[in-house]
């Protein structure tokens, strides 16, 4: 993959944010620091991604866990290009007018999954509000290509909200990914400033609908803390997720990508994250991952195994009662 260096400049990557004042993030606490990406396997993973001209959210969103994940040959593929039609205040993915869909991309993802020998793969995307179906058919084709090239690989998807289009949502759910992940990202009060192109209950209803179509698909959702939310608001989001029958919640610390993005309002401590995880488990989630560096696809393969085991244990208890 070759990068357009002009696109990667902050003013080119985020033109809609240039009117914002500079809001430096300040010094990060010790618990949020990670080592620089390096290692032989990391380089191998990078080379496979480049060879197949694929985009990863690991790079585009500036994920702090890219070194750890790529060293373990885990990568989250980002389909439908590297330019998003939305402009969320927290996100480092470029905003603008996307290119046309690459019809060969699903196959290239499938081949890359096969060559990397992935047992579990995560596929996300930019938002494509310019497409009639929001990119649903492209997700379906990508799931199909992975299943064709690497039939033993379990598939986790992390799409946008398809603008609430039920036909689009249904078509992707009927492709039956093993995990259907869609992030709520933050509390409802902060949506107008943090996630203006989305709607809180639209996202909840998407995940509820997936369970209605196939209750055996694991549903998953994540959010960030550190944007100005309260613990009580986070608790209410958990309740809303459980009402939508969501199986797995992830919560991580928000990290400001550039001074033009939303500022960090608070650094939540590891102890506070432990409290959030205990709260989530009390509320009935099959799985909860709450740490400063937790991200939606971090440790996704291992978490999928734990999800299956947790559901089997729950079903066994219900049968015994």
N, C-alpha and C positions, 0 to 999 in steps of 0.2 A: 504494500500500500504506500502510495506517496501522498504526502500532506501538502495542501496549499498553505504556505506559511502566512499568506495574507489573511486567510480565513481564521487562522489560529490566534491572530492578534486580538486582544480583548475587545477593541472597538469594532472589529469586523465580526467577531464571533457573537457578540451580544449588542447589536446596535441599539436595541430598545432600552438598554440599561445605561447608556452613556449620559443621560440627563441626571442620573442619580448622583448624589454627593459621594465622595470617597468615604468609606466607613471601614477603616482598618480593623482586622479581626483581633489584633493584640497577640499576646504570647499564649501559645497553647499549653495546657497543663501536661505534666509528664505522662499521664496515663493515655494520652491521645497520640503519642509519637510512635512512628513505625519506621523500620529500617528501609533504606533505599532498595528498589528492585534490582536484583542481580541473581546470577546463578546459571548453570548450564541448562537446566530444564526450563527455566524462565526464558532463556534465549531460544530454545527449541519451540516453545509455545508461541513466542512472538513471530518466529520465522514461518510457522504454519499459517498463522493469521494473515501475515503479509502475502504469502504465496497465493492464497485463495482470495486475496483482495477483499477481506472481510473487515467489518467494523466491530469493535467491542465497546461496551459501556464502561469497561474497566479503564480504558484510556479516555474516552470522550467525556465521561463524568468525573474524571480525576479520582477514581476510587482509591482510598488509602490502603486497601488490601491487595492491590494488583501484584505486588511482589510475592506475597505468600501464595496467592491463588495460582498464578502462572508457574511458580516453581513446582506446584503440584499438578500441573497440566489442567487446571480449571480455568475456563474463560467463559464469560457471558457475552454471547453474540448479540449485536444490535443490528437488526435488519431494517430495510427500507431507507437506508442512507444515514448520513450523520448530521442532517439539518432538520430541526423540529419546527413545526408550525406554531408551537406555543412558546411562551416566554415566562416560565415559572421563576420566581424570585430566588429560588435556592439552587437552580440547576445550571451546570456548566456545559451542557450540550448546546451546540450552536443553534441559533434561531434564524429563520429566514424562509426562503422559498425552496423547497426540496426539488431534487431532480426526479425524473420519471423513475418508476420502479424498474429494477434490474430483474428480468424474468429468470435469469440463470442463478440468482443469488440463493434461492432455497436449495438447489442442488449443491452449490459450493459449500453451504453450511453442512449439508449431509456428508459430503466427502471429508470436510475438515473434522467433523465429529468422529468419523470412521478412522481417519489417520491418527488422531490424537488418542484413540482408544478410550473415549469417555464412557463411563458407566452411567453418568447423569449429566445432562446438559441443560443450561438455562438460556432461553432466547427472549430478548426484550426488543424494544423498538422505540424509535422516535414517535411522537404523535404526528399522524398524517391526516389532518382535517381537510386537506385538499382532495382526498380520495373519497369517492362516494361511500365506500364501505369502511373507511378508516384504516384500510390495510388488512381487513379480516381474511380475505382470500389468500393474501401473501403468507399470513401465519399458517393457514391450513396447508398450503403447499410446502411450507418449511417443515412443519410437523411430519407431513407425509414423506418428504425427502430424507429426513433423519431416520424415520422408521424403515425406509427402504434400504438405506446404506448401512445402518447400524441398528438392526432390529432389537437388540438386547439393551439398548440405551434407554433409560427413562428420561422423559421430556418434561421440563418445567418451563412455562411461558410467563412472561411479565409484560403484557400488552397495556396500551392506553385504554381509555374508556369507550372508544368507538362512538363517542358523543351520545351514548345511551341507545344506539340503534339495536333493537332486540334481535333482528334477523342476523346482523353481523355477529353479535355476542353468541347467538345460538350456533351459528356455523362453526365458530372456533371451538366452542364447548363440545360440539358433536364430533370434532376431530379427536376428542378425548385425550388431551395431554394428561400426564400423570399428576401434575400440579398446575393449578391455574392461580397465578399470583397477580394481584393488582394492588398497588399501594395507595392508601388514603393520604399518606405523607404528613398531614398535620391535623390539628383540631379544626372544627367547623368555623370558629370565630376568625381564624387567620386565613381562610380561603381567599377572601377578596384581595388581599395583598400578597400572599405567598403563592397561591395556586389559582390565579384569576380565570384561567381558561377551563377549569374543572368545576364540578359540582359534587359536594360531599355525598349527598344521598344517591346521586347517579352512580357513583363508584360503589357504594354499598349495595345498591340494587343489582349491579352487574354481578357481584360475587354471590349474592343470593340466588340469582337466576342460574348460575353455573351449577349450584347444588340441586336446583329443581330439575335440571336436565339430567344430571348424573350424580347421585349422592356419593359415589365412590371416587370422584375426582377430589383430590385434596385442594382446599382453597387456602390462600395465604395472603396476608396483607401486612404492610409495614408503615412505620411513621418515624419521623425525626423528632427529637426534642432539642431544645436550645433556641427556639424561635420566639419564645415569649408565652408559651402555653403554661397552664398550671397543672399540678398533679391531679386535681379533680377533673379537669378537662380530659386528660389522658385516660383516666378511669372511665369516663363516659364513652370515649371512643372504643375502649375495650368492650363495654357493654353493648354498644351498637354492633360491633363486629360479631359478638357471640349471638346476638339476635339474628344476624344474617348467616349464622352457622359456619363461620370461618374457623378453620382448624388451627392455623398457625399464625402467630403474630411476631414480627420483628421490630425492635426499637433500637435506634442508634443515635449518636450525637450528631447534630447538624454541624458541618464544617463549611465555612464561607469560602467559595471558590476564588472570588476576586473582591476587591474593595467596592465594586459596583453592585454586588449581590446583597441580599438581605444580611444584616449583621447578626453575629451570634449574641443572643440576649443572655445566655447562661451556659456555663459548662457544668453539665450534670455529672456528679461524682460516680465512681464505680459502685459505691454503697447504695446510691439512689437507684442505679440501674438494677441492682439486686432486688431492691424493694419492688420495682416495676415488674420484674420477672415473677416474683412470688405472687404479686397481685394478679397477674395474667393467669397463672396456673390455678389460683383459687377460683377464678371466674370460669374455668372449664375448658380452656384451650388445650388441644392435644399437645401442642408444642409452643414454647415461647423462648425467644432468644433476645435478650436485652443486655447489651454491653455498649460502651462508648463506640467501638469500632464495628458493631453489627451493621451489616448491609443486607439487602434482600437476598442476594445470591451467595453470600459468604457461607462456606461450608454446606452448600445446598445438597450435595450428594450424601454426605453423612446425615444431614438433617432429614432427608427423605427416608432413609432406613429407620431412623428413630420415629418418624411419623407413622410408618407402617406398623412398627412394633407397638406404638402407643394405641393405634386403632384396634389392633388385634387383641391387646390386653383389655381395652374397653368393651369390645364385643363379647369377649369371653366372660367378663364380669356380668354383663347384661344377660347372657344366656344362663348363667348360674343362678341368677336371682329368681 
